[in-house]
Amino acid sequence: MNMVLNLLVGVQMLTALVMIGLILIQHGKGADMGASFGSGSAGSLFGASGSANFMSRTTAVLAAVFFASTLALAYFSHSRPAGGNSLLERSAIGAPAVPASGAQIPGAAAPASAPVAPPSGAAQIPAN
């Protein structure tokens, strides 16, 4: 099961990186409109620019793969037992249990209260 999760995370990361790269190198639609004013081809300004090219179709396929791997990771992480080995669960294992009575935090100083008078007959040390 752990190998499947690692494979899904790898697929998700790879598709995300390739998708980022493809999106950054694609030609924007706004550049076609700006070029149409100077070049005289106003067909792309008012009409459809044609069918999708290879890069936009590849981006759509990668987005579908990314979405499917995200859903699979969410399903597998939800179906794991409660005592799994996630980072948060491992850090909570070593933490001390907090009593429900609202007791003090271990290691914290006692709350400041009214000064306690020394017992009668004890020597008093003057404060500086």
Secondary structure in CASP SS format (residue, H / E / C, confidence):
PFRMAT SS
TARGET T0000
AUTHOR 0000-0000-0000
METHOD secondary structure of the structure
MODEL  1
M C 1.00
N H 1.00
M H 1.00
V H 1.00
L H 1.00
N H 1.00
L H 1.00
L H 1.00
V H 1.00
G H 1.00
V H 1.00
Q H 1.00
M H 1.00
L H 1.00
T H 1.00
A H 1.00
L H 1.00
V H 1.00
M H 1.00
I H 1.00
G H 1.00
L H 1.00
I H 1.00
L H 1.00
I H 1.00
Q C 1.00
H C 1.00
G C 1.00
K H 1.00
G H 1.00
A H 1.00
D H 1.00
M H 1.00
G H 1.00
A H 1.00
S H 1.00
F H 1.00
G H 1.00
S H 1.00
G C 1.00
S C 1.00
A C 1.00
G H 1.00
S H 1.00
L H 1.00
F H 1.00
G C 1.00
A C 1.00
S C 1.00
G C 1.00
S C 1.00
A C 1.00
N C 1.00
F H 1.00
M H 1.00
S H 1.00
R H 1.00
T H 1.00
T H 1.00
A H 1.00
V H 1.00
L H 1.00
A H 1.00
A H 1.00
V H 1.00
F H 1.00
F H 1.00
A H 1.00
S H 1.00
T H 1.00
L H 1.00
A H 1.00
L H 1.00
A H 1.00
Y H 1.00
F H 1.00
S H 1.00
H H 1.00
S H 1.00
R C 1.00
P C 1.00
A C 1.00
G C 1.00
G C 1.00
N C 1.00
S C 1.00
L H 1.00
L H 1.00
E H 1.00
R H 1.00
S H 1.00
A H 1.00
I H 1.00
G C 1.00
A C 1.00
P C 1.00
A C 1.00
V C 1.00
P C 1.00
A C 1.00
S C 1.00
G C 1.00
A C 1.00
Q C 1.00
I C 1.00
P C 1.00
G C 1.00
A C 1.00
A C 1.00
A C 1.00
P C 1.00
A C 1.00
S C 1.00
A C 1.00
P C 1.00
V C 1.00
A C 1.00
P C 1.00
P C 1.00
S C 1.00
G C 1.00
A C 1.00
A C 1.00
Q C 1.00
I C 1.00
P C 1.00
A C 1.00
N C 1.00
END
